[in-house]
Structures are given as structure tokens and as C-alpha cells.
Amino acid sequence: MGKRPLSPHLQIYRPQITSVLSILHRFTGIALALGTLHLVFWILAAAQGPEAFAAVQAFSDSWAGRLLMLGWTAALFYHLANGVRHLVWDAGFGFAPGQVSISGGLALIVAATLTLLAWLIGTGQLGISL
Amino acid sequence: MSMRSPLGRVRGLGSAKEGTGHWWAQRVTAIALIPLTLWFAAGLLSVIGAEHGAAIAWIGSPVTAVLLVLLLATGFYHAQLGLQVVLEDYVHHEGAKIAAILCVKFACLLLGAAAVFGVLKIAFQG
């Protein structure tokens, strides 16, 4: 690569909603790929039998497991909402300066709402109050 | 006047030699994953904290098993496409980049195959 400058200079540029959400999209994508390990273990443990399944469930029920699941849910719904935003751009819409900020805010609201909804239903199923 | 050969223009593969194939596959899998992930999130909430018997009854039911296999295949395919772009952007040493991309592709294939096997085992054996 040599010493030629790389763009954009993240250390110099003021963070904006567009750039922050773009970085967040990548970050959540990587996190989801790693988080899928939990899903794979859950399925394989279920296929293995009740003992293995109980072990994975015990991890899911621990504080560390719950925290990972919360992160995983939030990452999933953000990546989903912002992914739809990307698909709308791919179709050629929503590029005006005002529109990109509005759609970005909307993606965050949708992600937060779906995460909250999933956790309200999930904790309700488990009989835990938030 | 274009400097590109007529054959190159017709193939439309560009300097990356694969044209828009990667970009297009990422979009198609993304669209498929919208309904699949929403269905999965709703389904998972219905068996959250359930006993082993209830969990395998859900995983092994015909509709769930088929959609779960589709979700795993599409999801891991989408994941390795995305991780490949991240590695291409940030790993600048050519050898390390190719090695990392191959590792990601093989790992996604292995995990996807293992999870699909798990679903099918539950569906066929209970």
C-alpha cells in the first residue's frame, strides 16, 4: 500500500449519522456472523439430546448469555432495518441530503422498537419482568 | 472510443473479473432474509426457554425445518459474502487476504452444513 493517504480519515472527520450508521451496519454484520455460532450450537445440542440442550439453555439463561442475546437481537434488527434502507438506495431512491438522515433515524427507531418488542414478548414468555 | 475489447465489453466482468455477481448475490440473499429472519425471530420467541421436547417439536415440524434450512443456507451465504468484502477492504497483504477469505468461506460452509444436518436429524429422527 505504501504511504499514500487513505480516505476517509475517520480520526479527522466529524462523525455524522450517515457515516456512523454505515460503520454500525458493518459492525452488526460481523457480530451477527459470530452470533450465529450460538444458533448453530443450539440446533446441534437439540439434535444431540436433552443433556446437551440443557447445557446450552443454561448458558442462554446466564447473565452473559442474556447480554449476548440482547446484543444479538439488537444487531439483527438494526442490520435488518438498515439493510432495507440499503435496498431502497439500490433501487435508486432516498439519496437527497435530508432523506438519508430521516431514513437513518427511521432505521434506528424500527430497530429499537423491534428489539424492545422481542424482549417484552421473550421475557413475558419466561415469566421475568424487565 | 473505448479502450476495452468488444469481447471484454460483452462479458461485462470488469477489472475484478466477476462483474456484478457478488453484489447481486448479496442483494438477492438480503431480500430473502427479510421474511426469513422475521419468521425466525417470531418462531424462536414461541419456544424461548422451552424444554427439549418442545424445542425439537418446533424445529422438526415440516414448515419450520424447511424454513430453518433455507434461513441457515441463505444466512451463511450472505454472511460470507459480507465478511469477504470487509476482509477485502481491511486486509492489505494479498496472501493474508486470500487466506482469511478462504477461512471465512470454509467456516461458514462447515457451520451451515453442521446446522442443516442438526435440523434434518431432528426432523427425521425426532
Interface residues (C-beta under 8 A of the other chain):
Chain A: M1 R26 G29 I30 L32 A33 T36 L37 L39 V40 I43 L44 A46 A47 G49 P50 F53 A54 Q57 D61 T73 L76 L80 G83 V84 H86 L87 D90 L114 A118 I121 G122 Q125 L126
Chain B: R27 A30 I31 L33 I34 T37 L38 A41 L45 S46 I48 G49 H52 A55 I56 I59 L68 G75 F76 A79 G82 L83 V86 H92 C108 L111 A114 A115 F117 G118 V119 K121 I122
